[in-house]
Amino acid sequence: MDSFFFNITDTRYKITVLHEEANGYLKRVDISNGIVFLESKLSECYKEIVLKNLDRMVIIAMVNSGELCMYDQVDEQVLSVKEGETAIFCSSRQDMTLSMQKSKDSDIFILFIADFFLKRYLSGRQNEPIDFLYHKIQKEVSLEEVNQLPIDALSLYSVEKLLHISAGDTMKSIRAEHHVVEFIIHLFGLLDIFTEDVTPDEVTLASKAKAILLQDFINPPTVKTLAHLCATNESKLKKVFKKVYRSTLYSYVQKLRLEEANLLLKEENMTIGEVAKNVGYRHQGHFSKLFFSTYGVYPKELMKN
């Protein structure tokens, strides 16, 4: 079987139009021999992409509108990514069909990342997302969903920058690779990965605390109240939570607030001040500073025009 990734002989940025119609298109872009993406904006036809390879890869699908169906011939399963969702998949041997339904406003982005690209960034720590995904695709995995999330403003921002690299830009490949790295740092950072030294009881306790915080991170319970709700003491809760999620309770609440803000920033009818207030911050400037320190971009840059 041919490799999906080696479509260019050097590091040139290569665009291939796979289908073109009056109001849409399907194109493949090879950023390098380890990163490929498909962009689908089809309105008049149904299109399938067949993958029959032995590549070890991570696939990220972002569906702004329309729907992506993935039929895995090996395990005879159908996985889908619906409108407004981003999903991460792993695959180490492909016999699958990607189906993009025709839709008036179809807008689908699919990123394929080879294992040898991920290998550059291995840390040697099993709880790091890239290490986790890299080692998962060294096994025999035909197609497995790792995570699915609603599309957020930062993901849209990163992909927009990637899609709007022009033919006249200098260093197109390295610019595109930079935007891809920004994108995967954000998405992979949302994965919950537990180390082997975490016991099932510790995961249960930390997960219970997390579930309570998810219900109300705008006005979260005190550590004392949270410990009582989890049927433990404050000291043990703080220690176990940090071990499992590698974060203090305070930092985790802040993380949840900023993740929610990242979703709200997609809304056209909300100001930055309203977003800040909705996630529990009284001062817009403080919120913007926290957002920048976490994501490396200010909220105003993610607002829809």
Backbone as a ProteinNet text record, in pm:
[ID]
protein_1_A
[PRIMARY]
MDSFFFNITDTRYKITVLHEEANGYLKRVDISNGIVFLESKLSECYKEIVLKNLDRMVIIAMVNSGELCMYDQVDEQVLSVKEGETAIFCSSRQDMTLSMQKSKDSDIFILFIADFFLKRYLSGRQNEPIDFLYHKIQKEVSLEEVNQLPIDALSLYSVEKLLHISAGDTMKSIRAEHHVVEFIIHLFGLLDIFTEDVTPDEVTLASKAKAILLQDFINPPTVKTLAHLCATNESKLKKVFKKVYRSTLYSYVQKLRLEEANLLLKEENMTIGEVAKNVGYRHQGHFSKLFFSTYGVYPKELMKN
[TERTIARY]
83.6	0	87.1	44.9	117.3	91.3	187	167.8	80.2	-2.9	-88.1	-7.1	108.9	181.1	285.3	340.8	451.7	401.7	335.5	280	370.9	474.3	570.7	710.6	802.1	937.4	1029.2	984.1	1063.9	968.1	1008	924.9	831.7	810.4	723	579.2	514.3	372.4	294.2	212.2	147.2	-4.6	-77.9	-224.1	-275	-362.8	-423.5	-574.8	-639.9	-785.9	-842	-913.4	-968.7	-1104.8	-1176.7	-1307.8	-1340.4	-1401.9	-1438.5	-1577.9	-1658.9	-1793.9	-1820.2	-1933.8	-1964.3	-1957.3	-2007.6	-2014.6	-1931.1	-1836.5	-1757.3	-1641.2	-1571.6	-1453.9	-1413.5	-1327.2	-1259.9	-1113.1	-1027.5	-884.7	-799.6	-684.4	-584.3	-463.6	-410	-290.7	-183.1	-69.7	46.4	138.3	146.7	233.3	377.6	394.7	525.3	496.5	598.8	575.5	521.8	481.1	423.7	294.2	251.3	127	46.9	-77.5	-168	-303.2	-371.2	-508.9	-600.7	-728.4	-833.5	-927.1	-968.3	-1067.6	-1184.3	-1303.7	-1421.6	-1525.7	-1564.9	-1675.2	-1764.5	-1832	-1914.2	-2060.8	-2127.1	-2269.2	-2356	-2294	-2374.5	-2353.1	-2253.9	-2230	-2186.5	-2202.1	-2158.8	-2020	-1926.2	-1789.8	-1732.7	-1656.1	-1590.1	-1439.4	-1365.1	-1220.4	-1188.2	-1125.4	-1090.6	-944	-919.2	-782.7	-750.2	-650.8	-602	-450.6	-407.9	-265.2	-224.5	-94.8	-40.2	28.4	-22.9	35.7	-11.1	77.5	40.7	14.6	-108.6	-144.7	-245.8	-247.7	-353.5	-435.5	-567.5	-658.4	-741.1	-744.1	-827.9	-930.3	-1057.1	-1165	-1243.8	-1261.8	-1338.6	-1450.1	-1574.6	-1689.9	-1764	-1742.7	-1814.6	-1960.4	-1984.5	-2121.1	-2119.3	-2232.3	-2237.7	-2211.3	-2162.4	-2131.4	-2026.2	-1935	-1833.1	-1860.8	-1871.9	-1889	-1762.1	-1717.7	-1595.9	-1631.8	-1624.3	-1655.7	-1526.2	-1504.8	-1385.4	-1414.9	-1356.1	-1380.5	-1320.2	-1212.2	-1142.3	-1229.4	-1277.5	-1360.4	-1509.6	-1543.3	-1683	-1761.3	-1711.4	-1777.4	-1789.7	-1889.9	-1909.7	-1896.9	-1805.2	-1787	-1821.6	-1877.1	-1915.3	-1876.4	-1857.8	-1832.5	-1941.2	-2020.8	-2134.6	-2101.2	-2191.9	-2174.5	-2143.8	-2040.8	-2003.8	-1909.8	-1856.9	-1771.1	-1629.8	-1535.1	-1398.1	-1366.6	-1310.3	-1279.5	-1136.5	-1074.8	-939.1	-947.7	-885.1	-884.5	-740.3	-724.1	-595.2	-614.4	-512.1	-518	-376.4	-356.7	-224.9	-229.3	-347.6	-363.4	-499.7	-504.3	-628	-692.6	-819.7	-906.9	-1040.7	-1049.5	-1165.6	-1212.3	-1335.7	-1393.9	-1443.5	-1396.9	-1442.4	-1549.7	-1669.4	-1781	-1822	-1822.4	-1864.3	-1996.5	-2100.5	-2233.6	-2244.8	-2322.8	-2344.6	-2434	-2399.4	-2472.3	-2451.2	-2553.1	-2545.5	-2429.1	-2406	-2299.1	-2190.8	-2165.4	-2066.1	-1929.1	-1870.4	-1739.7	-1669.3	-1581.2	-1515.6	-1364.6	-1291.9	-1146	-1095.4	-1006.9	-952.5	-800.4	-735.9	-589.6	-534.6	-434.6	-369.6	-223.8	-183.1	-48.2	20.6	131.2	204.1	278.4	299.9	368.5	511	576.2	714.2	721.9	610.9	606.2	591.5	502.5	483.4	610.1	686.8	806.9	906.6	906.5	998.1	976	850.6	812.4	791.9	837.3	824.8	906.4	847.2	913.2	971.9	927.8	971.5	885.3	779.2	687.7	554.6	510.2	392.9	262.8	262	138.3	132.3	230.4	226.2	137.6	50.1	-44.6	20.7	129.2	192	251	314.6	367.3	253.8	144.3	28	-26	-45.2	-100.6	-1.5	125.9	228.5	233.6	234.6	244	114.7	1.6	-125	-124.2	-68.3	-70	44.3	128.3	227.1	163.3	41.4	-33.4	-121.4	-192.1	-278.9	-416.3	-431	-555.3	-604.9	-718.9	-769.1	-825.5	-918.3	-973.1	-1035.1	-984.1	-1033.5	-1050	-1166.4	-1188.1	-1128	-1047.6	-980.9	-1054.7	-1108.4	-1174.7	-1268	-1375.5	-1465.7	-1512.6	-1503.2	-1532.1	-1608.7	-1680.1	-1738.5	-1628.3	-1649.1	-1550.4	-1540.2	-1419	-1397.8	-1333.6	-1332.5	-1284	-1136.5	-1054.3	-910.8	-881.2	-954.4	-936.9	-972.2	-1083.5	-1122.9	-1016.6	-962.7	-860.2	-735.4	-690	-569.8	-590.5	-706.5	-734.5	-751.3	-814.9	-830.2	-694.2	-599.5	-464.7	-398.2	-421.3	-364.3	-425.1	-556.2	-625	-597.6	-558.8	-541.2	-395.4	-310.1	-174.6	-187.5	-131.1	-148.8	-31.6	-55.7	47.7	172	154.2	267.9	346.5	298.3	368.4	504.1	602.9	733.8	728.2	809.6	821	684.1	606.2	470	466.4	556.1	554.1	577.3	676.8	708.9	601.8	541.3	429.9	312.5	280.1	168.7	197.3	319.7	356.9	343.6	380.8	368.9	222.6	131.4	-10.5	-65.8	-16.6	-58	-14.8	107.7	157.7	75.9	40.5	-45.6	-178.8	-233.8	-363.5	-358.9	-257	-252.1	-211.3	-130.7	-96.9	-225.7	-311.7	-437.9	-526.7	-550.4	-642.3	-588.1	-460.6	-402.9	-397.5	-385	-380.3	-511.2	-619	-750	-773.3	-679.9	-694.2	-664.4	-743.9	-715.8	-638.7	-512.6	-428.3	-373.8	-398.7	-357.1	-230.1	-139.6	-16.1	-45	47	26	25.7	86.2	91.4	-34.7	-133.2	-260.7	-352.7	-403.4	-487.9	-632.3	-710.2	-851.8	-928.5	-897.8	-966.4	-934.3	-809.4	-770.3	-839.9	-850.6	-920.5	-1067.6	-1128.4	-1269.6	-1291.7	-1204.1	-1216.4	-1197.6	-1091.1	-1062.9	-1172.3	-1221.6	-1327.2	-1456.7	-1485.7	-1605.3	-1594.6	-1475.1	-1453.1	-1463.6	-1407.6	-1414.2	-1558.5	-1639.1	-1779.4	-1856.1	-1826.4	-1892.7	-1850.8	-1722.3	-1672.2	-1728.6	-1744.1	-1800.1	-1943.4	-2015.2	-2153.5	-2161.8	-2060.8	-2065	-1924.6	-1854.6	-1720.6	-1725.1	-1843.8	-1857.1	-1857.5	-1931.9	-1935.3	-1906.9	-1782.2	-1749.5	-1757.9	-1781.5	-1782.8	-1643.3	-1635.9	-1505.9	-1441.4	-1310.8	-1241.1	-1301.8	-1338	-1397.9	-1530.6	-1615.1	-1745	-1726.2	-1633.2	-1606.5	-1557.8	-1469.4	-1419.6	-1534.3	-1624.7	-1740.6	-1828.7	-1849.6	-1931.9	-1867.6	-1734.8	-1661.3	-1631.5	-1683.9	-1666.7	-1519.6	-1442.2	-1300.8	-1262	-1132.9	-1087.6	-1015.9	-998.8	-941.2	-801.5	-718.3	-579.1	-568.8	-645.4	-640.7	-694.8	-804.2	-863.5	-764.1	-701.1	-605.5	-488.5	-439.4	-324.4	-360.3	-475.2	-515.3	-551.3	-622.5	-663	-540.6	-441.5	-320.1	-244.3	-244.5	-175.7	-243.2	-376.8	-450.6	-452.8	-485.4	-502.9	-385.5	-282.3	-160.6	-196.1	-288.2	-335.1	-393.6	-377.4	-446.3	-594.6	-677.1	-820.3	-846.5	-773.6	-790.7	-756.5	-643.1	-600.8	-697.4	-755.1	-848.4	-977.2	-1024.8	-1143.3	-1115.3	-995	-957.8	-952.9	-902.2	-896.1	-1037.5	-1129.9	-1267	-1330.9	-1305.1	-1361.3	-1309.6	-1179.2	-1121.2	-1163.5	-1182.5	-1231.7	-1373.2	-1455.2	-1591.3	-1588	-1498.9	-1483.7	-1443.8	-1357.8	-1312	-1428.9	-1527.9	-1648.4	-1737.6	-1753.9	-1843	-1792.2	-1660.6	-1603.8	-1643.5	-1701.1	-1753.1	-1882.7	-1950.5	-2081.7	-2069.4	-2155.3	-2148.2	-2206.3	-2293.8	-2366.7	-2315.2	-2194.5	-2139.7	-2012.6	-2000.7	-1878.3	-1779.6	-1654.6	-1554.7	-1592.9	-1645.5	-1689.3	-1799.2	-1893	-2001.9	-1949.5	-1853.7	-1793.1	-1723.8	-1645.9	-1574.6	-1672.1	-1778.9	-1879.1	-1945.1	-1973.7	-2040.5	-1956.6	-1824.9	-1739.4	-1682.9	-1734.3	-1699.7	-1594	-1556.8	-1455.6	-1522.5	-1502.1	-1564.6	-1493.2	-1361.3	-1281.6	-1234.6	-1271.6	-1237.4	-1086.9	-1014.5	-869.1	-801.9	-846	-789.7	-818.6	-941.5	-979.9	-892.2	-873.1	-793.2	-649	-596.6	-458.1	-444.8	-540.4	-538.7	-552.8	-641.4	-664.2	-536.2	-468.9	-345.2	-236.2	-223.7	-118.7	-143.9	-271.1	-304.9	-293.7	-345.7	-356.4	-262	-197	-103	-167.4	-293.2	-365.2	-470.1	-497.2	-596.1	-736.4	-837.6	-975.2	-1024.8	-983	-1032	-990.1	-879.2	-833.6	-919.9	-996.6	-1079	-1223.8	-1258.4	-1397.2	-1433.8	-1556.4	-1604.5	-1625.2	-1584.9	-1604.9	-1746
-120.2	0	125.3	226.1	352.6	428.5	514	598.9	718	758.8	875.2	1004.3	1001	1124.4	1165.9	1073.8	1109.6	1146.4	1260.6	1309.1	1413.5	1455.9	1553.3	1500.7	1539.6	1485.4	1571.2	1691.4	1776.1	1846.9	1962	2027.9	2133.4	2129.7	2230.4	2215.4	2326.9	2334.2	2307.1	2201	2159.5	2151.6	2217.7	2217.2	2135	2039.4	1957.7	1969.4	2018.8	2028.9	1893.3	1826.6	1694	1701.5	1809.5	1829.1	1977.2	2024.4	2165.6	2178.2	2264.2	2288.8	2438.6	2479.7	2623.1	2692.6	2626.4	2690.7	2621.9	2541.5	2472.1	2393.9	2323.1	2247.2	2148.3	2057.6	1966.9	1969	2007.9	2012.9	1948.1	1902.1	1841.5	1933.8	1957.3	2040.1	1961.4	1940.6	1876	1985.1	1995.5	2095.9	2047.7	1920.5	1855.2	1707.7	1624.7	1481.2	1416	1495.2	1438.8	1502.5	1607.5	1676.8	1704.3	1659	1678.1	1723.1	1811.3	1837.4	1840.9	1808.7	1818.9	1931.1	2011.6	2115.3	2089.9	2071.7	2041	2150.3	2210	2305.9	2268.7	2154.8	2100.2	2137.6	2176.1	2210.3	2132.8	2076.6	2016	1865.6	1810.4	1667.8	1599.7	1468.5	1382.1	1330.5	1332	1293.2	1196.1	1100.1	1003.3	1005.5	987.9	970.7	833.1	749.2	613.9	612.4	562.7	550.8	403.4	355.5	218.3	226.6	245.1	264.5	190.8	188.7	133.7	243.8	365.5	479.1	480.1	521.8	544.3	694.3	729	870.4	909.1	1039.4	1100.7	1185	1175.9	1250.3	1345.8	1471.9	1570	1621.6	1603.4	1648	1758.8	1870.5	1983	2013.1	2000.3	2019.6	2146.4	2252.6	2377.5	2365.3	2299.8	2272.7	2149.9	2079.4	1953.4	1837.5	1726.9	1609	1524.8	1468.8	1378	1238.5	1140.2	1000.7	923.7	839.7	762.3	614.4	541.4	398.7	319.6	249.4	168.3	25.7	-13.8	-146.9	-257	-226.3	-328.8	-377.1	-283.2	-318.8	-304.8	-271.6	-256.9	-166.8	-46.9	51.6	184	260.7	392.9	496.8	589.9	699.5	828.2	923.7	1048	1168.9	1279.1	1408.4	1501.1	1550.8	1633.2	1781.5	1860.5	2005.2	2062.7	2147.5	2211.9	2130.8	2019.1	1931	1920.7	1896.3	1861.3	1727.1	1635.8	1503.5	1464.3	1387.1	1335.6	1184.4	1130.5	986.4	935.8	808.2	740.8	628	605.4	495.3	449.9	318.3	265.9	179	154.3	82.7	120.8	167.4	225.7	140.8	118.5	71.6	136.9	264	342.1	433.9	477.1	571.6	693.4	810.9	935.7	993.2	1013	1060.5	1200.1	1291	1428.5	1453.5	1473	1491	1626.8	1629.6	1760	1844.2	1971.2	2062	2203.5	2284.8	2422.6	2498.1	2474.4	2545.8	2451.1	2342.1	2243.4	2307.6	2278.7	2335	2237.4	2154.3	2048	2056.2	2044.9	2048.3	1920.6	1847.3	1722.1	1726.3	1715.4	1720.9	1582	1541.3	1411.1	1435.9	1374.5	1395.7	1260.3	1242.5	1116	1096.9	970.8	942.7	995.9	999.6	1048.4	1199.3	1270.1	1412.4	1426	1348.6	1352.5	1311.3	1220.1	1167.8	1277.9	1385.9	1498.2	1559.2	1548.8	1621.3	1530.7	1405.2	1315	1366.6	1354	1404.6	1293.2	1169.5	1059.1	1044.7	1125.6	1118.2	1064	954.4	882.8	961.8	1061.4	1138.6	1262.7	1279.7	1389	1347.8	1437	1399.8	1344.2	1406.4	1358.7	1219.7	1196.5	1062.6	960.4	998.4	909.7	871.4	970.8	944.2	867.8	905.2	837.8	688.3	655.8	514.5	439.1	508	443.2	398.2	480.3	442.6	348.9	312	207.2	69	65.3	-59.9	-78.2	-189.1	-216.7	-152.8	-30.2	44	83.7	32.7	69.8	211.4	237.5	371.5	380.5	470.8	485.9	633.8	668.5	806.5	825.6	929.5	958.4	1065.9	1162.8	1273.7	1345.1	1401.2	1482.4	1601.5	1719.6	1843.6	1939.1	2034.9	2140.4	2229.8	2283	2373.4	2500	2544.7	2666.6	2774.1	2895.7	3010.7	2999.1	2947.9	2937.8	2837.1	2727	2628.8	2690.3	2762.2	2829.9	2928.8	3002.3	3103.1	3038.6	2928.2	2859.3	2802.3	2741	2680.7	2788.3	2899.2	3009	3060	3073.9	3118.5	3017.5	2889.2	2783.6	2786.8	2805.4	2802.9	2926.6	3035.1	3159.7	3192.1	3090.8	3108.2	3120.4	3225.5	3250.7	3195.1	3183.7	3130.7	3218.4	3347.8	3439	3448.8	3382.3	3388.5	3319.3	3378.9	3313.5	3207.4	3105.9	2998.1	2938.6	2906.5	2857.3	2733	2637.6	2512.6	2535.9	2618.3	2639.6	2724.6	2818.8	2896.7	2803.3	2716.8	2624	2527	2476.8	2384.1	2451.8	2577.8	2654.3	2661.4	2688.5	2697.4	2560.4	2454.1	2319	2288.2	2323.3	2299.4	2377	2501.7	2581.1	2509.4	2458.8	2391.5	2265.3	2181.6	2055.3	2076.2	2177.4	2207	2236	2315.9	2350.5	2227.7	2152.4	2038.6	1924.1	1891.6	1781.3	1815.6	1944.5	1987.8	1967.3	1939.4	1917.6	1770.8	1683.1	1541.3	1513.7	1429.7	1382.4	1251.3	1252.8	1133.5	1102.4	982	943.7	859	882.3	803.5	668.9	575.4	440	434.2	533.5	529.3	584.5	625.4	672.6	551.5	534.8	419.9	445.6	339.1	355.8	438.5	420.5	496.9	646	677.7	817.9	879.9	804	853	877.7	786.7	801	926.7	950.3	1068.3	1197.2	1202.7	1323.2	1348	1242.2	1256	1307.5	1264.7	1312.7	1462.1	1505.2	1647.4	1726.1	1671.1	1737.8	1753.1	1648.3	1652.7	1761.5	1778.1	1881.7	2020.1	2036.9	2165.9	2199	2098.4	2121.1	2173.5	2133.3	2177.7	2325.5	2374.6	2515.2	2569.2	2599.7	2657.4	2809.9	2867.2	3012	3051.7	2978	2998	2864.3	2818.4	2684.4	2674	2555.3	2537.3	2557.5	2588.5	2599.3	2462.1	2458.7	2329.6	2244.3	2309.7	2237.1	2173.3	2249.5	2197.7	2089.2	2111.7	2013.5	1881.8	1890.4	1769.5	1694	1768.7	1706.1	1635.5	1700.6	1640.7	1514.9	1509.1	1393	1289.1	1313.7	1222	1196.7	1306.1	1295.9	1421.3	1435.1	1556.7	1648.5	1774.2	1875.3	1838.4	1795.3	1764.3	1653.1	1546	1432.8	1474.3	1551.4	1593.8	1675.1	1772.1	1857.3	1775.2	1683.5	1600.8	1508.6	1440.2	1344.8	1417	1527.9	1602.2	1648.7	1698.6	1745.8	1630.7	1514.7	1397.9	1349.9	1346.5	1293.2	1392	1519	1616.9	1713	1695.8	1778.1	1927.1	1957.2	2094.7	2112	2229.7	2259.3	2279.5	2273.2	2295.5	2436	2533.8	2672.7	2686.9	2630.1	2639.6	2566.2	2457.2	2381.2	2459.4	2527.8	2611.7	2720.4	2780.2	2883.1	2825.1	2702.5	2634.6	2614.5	2570	2549	2679.5	2786	2916.3	2964.1	2948.2	2994.9	2908	2778.5	2691.1	2730.9	2763.8	2809.6	2942.3	3031.7	3159.9	3137.9	3040.6	3007.9	2966.3	2899.7	2863	2984.3	3065.9	3181.6	3286.3	3292.2	3391.2	3367.3	3250	3223.2	3299.2	3337	3400.2	3540.5	3572.4	3701.6	3815.8	3783.6	3889.6	3915.1	3869.4	3889.5	3973.2	4069.1	4147.5	4072.8	4115.9	4053.1	4069.1	4185.8	4208.1	4112.2	4085.6	3992.3	3850	3813	3681	3666.1	3767.3	3764.4	3746.3	3822	3814.4	3678	3622.2	3492	3377.8	3394.4	3287	3320.2	3426.5	3452.1	3557.1	3637.2	3741.9	3879.3	3958.6	4090.8	4192.6	4177.2	4276.7	4221.7	4289.8	4247	4240.8	4339.5	4342.4	4222.8	4186.5	4069.7	3942.6	3931.5	3816.1	3805.2	3918.6	3918.5	3877.6	3922.3	3888.6	3738.7	3682.4	3538.7	3457.4	3502.1	3431.8	3430	3542.5	3550.8	3462.4	3461.5	3381	3231.7	3194.5	3053.5	3013.3	3096.3	3058.6	3134.1	3239.1	3312.5	3404.6	3434.8	3525.7	3598.2	3723.4	3800	3769.7	3772.2	3741	3823.7	3948.8	4036.1	3984.6	3910.6	3856.2	3739.6	3681.7	3565.4	3603.1	3728.9	3770.9	3768.4	3725.6	3726	3867.8	3896.6	4030.4	4045.5
0	0	0	-73.7	-73.7	55.8	90.8	208.2	171	264.2	243	245.9	312.6	342.3	239.6	166.1	77.9	-61.3	-68.5	-194.5	-258.1	-185.8	-238.3	-212.5	-295.6	-285.7	-200.5	-165.3	-77.3	17.8	71.5	172.3	113.3	-17	-79.3	-33.6	-19.4	15.3	-112.6	-112.4	-236.6	-219.2	-308	-305.4	-424.5	-396.2	-501.2	-491	-595.6	-596.8	-638.3	-547.4	-573.7	-640.6	-616	-677.9	-674.7	-781.8	-786.7	-847.2	-787.6	-838	-832.3	-879.8	-888.8	-753.6	-650.4	-519.2	-412.4	-453.6	-351.5	-410.2	-321.4	-363.2	-254.5	-292.5	-199.4	-238.4	-146.2	-179.6	-72.4	-116.5	-29.7	-28.4	91.8	104.5	177.8	111.5	173.3	226.2	356.4	418.7	416.5	447.3	440.5	422.1	427.3	412.3	538.7	635.6	757.7	799.2	728.3	763.3	636.4	637.9	525	580.4	507.4	547.9	426.7	453	353.4	395.6	300.1	325.5	230.9	288.3	208.2	224.8	111.7	109.8	-8.5	7.4	-99.5	-78.9	-186.3	-174.6	-273.3	-376.5	-483.5	-499	-430.3	-450.7	-321	-321	-211	-249.6	-156.7	-192.5	-90.2	-140.8	-53.9	-77.2	29.9	22.1	79.4	1.8	46.4	89.3	209.8	261.5	281.3	209.2	226.5	241.9	365.3	391.9	518.2	540.8	664.9	744.8	730.8	803	948.5	1034.9	1174.7	1186.7	1220.5	1215.1	1321.9	1350.7	1429.6	1333.5	1344.4	1257.1	1343.2	1304.2	1372.8	1272.8	1304.6	1216.3	1284.6	1213.9	1266.2	1167	1212.8	1125	1166.2	1090.4	1116.4	1075.4	964.1	919.6	829.7	826.4	754.1	848.5	795.1	876.5	806.4	885.5	834.2	888.6	799.3	840.5	805.5	897.2	877	890.8	778.6	781.7	785.7	896.5	917.7	872.5	758.8	702.7	788.8	861	939.1	1054.6	1135.7	1250.8	1222.7	1098.7	1056.4	1151.7	1165.2	1250.9	1176.2	1214.5	1157.4	1268.4	1249.8	1343.7	1270.2	1342.4	1275.7	1358.1	1288	1351.6	1299.4	1391.2	1351.3	1357	1307.4	1301.6	1440	1444.1	1569.3	1655.6	1601.5	1681.2	1622.6	1713.1	1675.9	1740	1663.8	1717.7	1682.7	1773	1752.7	1740.3	1635.8	1611.5	1600.1	1629.9	1608.9	1508.7	1427	1330.6	1298.5	1295.4	1259.3	1134.4	1082	954.5	901	779.2	727.8	618.9	634.7	529.1	560.8	527.6	569.7	457.8	470.8	376.4	452.1	411.5	470.4	378.5	430.9	349.7	391.9	295.9	321.6	251.4	331.2	276	206.5	98.7	35	125.4	136.5	224	175.2	185	137	199.8	328.5	398.8	449.4	377.9	421.2	443.3	558	591.1	684.6	627.6	703	683.4	793.9	792.2	858.8	788.7	842.8	834.5	947.1	954.9	983.4	906.5	923.1	965.4	1075.9	1129.3	1142.3	1073.3	1075.7	1207.6	1244.3	1370.8	1371.3	1254.3	1252.8	1274.7	1250.5	1286.2	1437.5	1496.5	1641.8	1715.7	1654.6	1720.3	1753.5	1674.2	1699.7	1837.9	1886.5	2007.7	2128.8	2120.5	2234.8	2353.2	2472.2	2593.1	2678.6	2652.2	2737.5	2861.5	2871.2	2986.4	2938.8	2999.5	2951	2964	3051.7	3069.2	2980.7	2892.6	2796.9	2679.1	2631.9	2525.6	2399.5	2354	2229.6	2249.5	2364.4	2394.1	2398.5	2464	2476.2	2338	2251.2	2118.5	2031.2	2039.5	1959.4	1992.3	2121.3	2160.8	2130.5	2129.9	2095.2	1948.7	1860.2	1718.2	1679.7	1775.2	1748.6	1762.1	1817.3	1830	1706.4	1701.6	1587.4	1610.9	1567.3	1583.3	1444.9	1403.3	1270.4	1273.5	1366.4	1383.2	1522.1	1602.1	1739.4	1772.5	1822.7	1866.7	2004.9	2018.9	2145.7	2224.2	2152.9	2220.1	2123.5	2177.6	2095.3	2177.5	2117.9	2188.7	2097.9	2157	2073.4	2018.1	1899.2	1839.5	1922.7	1947.6	2025.7	1938.1	1990.8	1913.3	1878.8	1971	1945.4	1834.1	1832.1	1723.8	1588.9	1584.2	1460.6	1415.3	1510.3	1482.5	1422.3	1483.1	1434.1	1294.7	1271.9	1141.8	1034.8	1069.9	974.6	927.9	1020.3	983.5	890.1	916.6	833	692	684.5	555.1	470.2	535.2	461	427.7	432.1	379.4	227.8	172.3	28.6	-51.7	-181.1	-271.4	-271.8	-240.6	-244.1	-114.1	-7.9	120.2	111.3	174.5	182.9	292.4	279.8	378.3	412.9	310.3	330.9	419.4	395	470.6	619.6	651	792	860.3	787.2	843.5	875.4	779.7	798	912	917.6	1024.6	1160.8	1168	1292.5	1337.7	1244.4	1279.2	1320.1	1255.4	1293.2	1436.1	1470	1606.2	1708.4	1677.4	1766.3	1789.1	1681.8	1685.3	1771	1749.8	1823.7	1969.5	1997.4	2137.4	2215.1	2154.1	2220.3	2237.7	2129.8	2137.2	2221.5	2204.2	2280.7	2429.8	2459.6	2599.5	2672.7	2599.4	2661.4	2698.2	2662.3	2693.2	2840.2	2902.7	3038	3026.9	3070.3	3061.7	3200.3	3248.2	3381.9	3375.9	3469.4	3476.7	3542.2	3525.6	3577.3	3729.7	3795.8	3941.6	4007	3926.3	3979	3998.7	4119	4148.8	4105.7	4086.1	4050.4	4153.6	4281.8	4386.7	4375.4	4339.9	4323.9	4203.4	4094.9	3976.3	4009.1	4083	4121.7	4204.3	4303.4	4389.8	4310.1	4231.1	4152.4	4049.3	3987.6	3886.8	3949.1	4072.5	4141.3	4168.4	4213.6	4238.1	4108.3	4001	3871.1	3824.5	3841.5	3798.7	3873.2	4001.4	4081	4032.6	4005.1	3957.1	3819.3	3735	3601.8	3609.3	3713.1	3729.3	3766	3837	3878.9	3902.3	3793.6	3807.9	3811.2	3787.9	3799.2	3945.8	4027.2	4172.3	4240	4231.5	4280.4	4433	4485.5	4630.7	4688.3	4816.4	4882.2	4885.6	4911.1	4918.9	5029.8	5141	5253.7	5212.6	5144.1	5098.8	4993.5	4901.6	4796.2	4856.4	4955.9	5022.4	5089.7	5152.9	5218	5114.9	5000.6	4894.8	4837.7	4845.8	4792.5	4901.3	5022	5135	5167.7	5174.2	5210.3	5286	5317.3	5385.7	5287.2	5326.9	5236.9	5190.1	5284.4	5252.2	5148.2	5169.1	5075.4	4938.9	4939.2	4812.3	4730.2	4792.8	4720.4	4666.8	4748.9	4709.5	4592.3	4603.2	4499.2	4369.7	4381.5	4261.5	4182.7	4254.1	4186.7	4122.2	4186.8	4132.4	4003.7	4003.9	3889.2	3773.1	3802	3694.5	3678.1	3758.8	3752.3	3760.5	3851.8	3868.1	4007.4	4064	4188.9	4158.6	4261.4	4243	4189.1	4242	4198.4	4049.5	4009.6	3869.2	3777	3826.9	3743.9	3719.9	3823.1	3806.9	3703.3	3711.3	3614	3473.6	3461.4	3331.8	3275.7	3358.8	3314.3	3269.7	3343	3308.2	3172.9	3151.6	3025.7	2907.8	2931.5	2825.1	2785.5	2885.2	2856.3	2780.8	2822.3	2753.2	2607.7	2585.2	2449.7	2361	2420	2345.4	2322.9	2426.7	2417	2318.5	2299.3	2208.4	2062.6	2035	1900.5	1874.8	1981	1966	1908.6	1816.4	1748.6	1831.7	1925	1995.5	2137.8	2168.8	2302.7	2296.3	2386.9	2397.9	2487.3	2487.6	2573.1	2720	2754	2891.5	2932.9	2841.2	2870.5	2884.5	2800.4	2810.4	2945.6	2984.2	3112.3	3228.1	3226.7	3333.8	3337.3	3220.6	3212.7	3268.2	3269.6	3321.5	3459.9	3520.9	3660	3687.4	3585.1	3606.4	3600.1	3703.8	3709.5	3622.2	3609	3537.1	3403.1	3296.2	3160.7	3139.4	3193.6	3176	3240.3	3360.5	3430.6	3351.5	3300.5	3219.8	3094.2	3025.1	2901.9	2929.5	3042.4	3079.4	3106.6	3179.9	3208.4	3079.7	2991.9	2866.3	2782.3	2775.5	2697.4	2757.8	2889	2953.1	2932.1	2911.9	2889.9	2743.8	2653.4	2512	2418.7	2468.3	2384.1	2283.7	2305.3	2216.5	2300.4	2268.1	2343.2	2292.7	2382.4	2340	2222.5	2216.6	2107.4	1970.3	1964.2	1836	1789	1880.6	1845.4	1818.3	1844.5	1826	1678.7	1647.9	1510.1	1464.5	1342.3	1286.2	1231.3
[MASK]
+++++++++++++++++++++++++++++++++++++++++++++++++++++++++++++++++++++++++++++++++++++++++++++++++++++++++++++++++++++++++++++++++++++++++++++++++++++++++++++++++++++++++++++++++++++++++++++++++++++++++++++++++++++++++++++++++++++++++++++++++++++++++++++++++++++++++++++++++++++++++++++++++++++++++++++++++

